[in-house]
Amino acid sequence: MAGHVANGMSVTPSLKTELTRRLCRLWPSAAWRLRGRIGALIAAAFYDPMIRELRALLSNRWLLHHGAGTIVAQIKSPDLTRSILADFLAGDIDHLLNLAEMQPAVSAIGNEALGM
């Protein structure tokens, strides 16, 4: 069903929210390849409106390269980008080598990001 919605199938807002919740429950624990596919599906059709479960997962650095960075970049919200970047920097950054698809969003806040 989620694939059909991503391809333009019309559904009620409550059904779309429920599908987003279910995808969010699966996303962090899915196998590596499936995690990327779920992230791409969310980035394609399920990030607007932003539900709290999805917002919480955007700060999960293990999902950064599996769709979370793409979602943050697509939203183009400096406030969201600052918040996500602050969450990443507050955690274990020893192995955070790049920001992948989130880089354009971080570049958009420029010097402020460097000062964090």
Secondary structure, 3 states (H helix, E strand, C coil): CHHHHHCCCCCCHHHHHHHHHHHHHHHHHCCHHHHHHHHHHHHHHCCCCCCHHHHHHHCCHHHHHHCHHHHHHHHCCHHHHHHHHHHHHHCCCCCCCCCHHHHHHHHHCHHHHHCC
